[in-house]
Amino acid sequence: MTTGERVSAKDVLAAVPGLPVVDRIARKLGAESEGERAAALELALEALYLAKRVDKVCGEGQTVYG
């Protein structure tokens, strides 16, 4: 999944269409708008990275989690 300043909120959310976990994360963080939901998802991905559950590669205004 790619996030970053060059990736729109719409594109971030389109990468995970229909995943119930995204709705749960957004609800827990009070994220309602598309931008808030994408930011909440990025926060969750960063937490997974810090817990060593996913990799992260940064560069050129983008961060790729996987």
N, C-alpha and C positions, 0 to 999 in steps of 0.2 A: 504494500500500500504506500502511495506517495503523498506526502503532505509538504507544506512550505509556503513561503510568500508568493511563489509563482503558480501555486495550485489553488484553484477556486474551491470554495466550500462545496459548491455543487459537484465538482469532480471528486472531492474526497468522499462525499456521501454516496456518489454513484458507484464507487468502488466496492461498497458493501450493501447492495440493495436488499432491503427486506430482512436484514438480520435483527432479530428481536433484541439482541444484546445492545445494539446501538440505541434503541428506544429506552432501555433500562438505564444505560449510562446517562443519557440526556435527562431523563426524569430525575435521577439522583442528584444531578448537578444543576437542575433548574434551567436547562438549555432549551430554548423554544425556537429561536430563529435558525435558519439554515447555517449561518456563520457560527452561532453558539453551539449547535449540534456538532459541527465539524471540529470545533475547538475542543469540545468535550471528548470526542473520539480520539483526537490527537493526544490529549492528556492521558487517556487510558492506554494508548499505545506506548507513550513515554514511560508510564508506570510499568508496563510489561517489559520494556527494555531494561529499566533499572532493576527489575526482578530477574533479569537474565532469562526471560521467556521468549523474546524475539530479538533479532539482530536489528541494527540501525546503521545506515550509511548516509552521511550528509555531504552535500556539495551543490554548488551553483543554485542556491536558493531553494533547494528541495531536500527533503528527508525521506528516505525509503525505509520502511519497516517491513520485516518479513521473517 
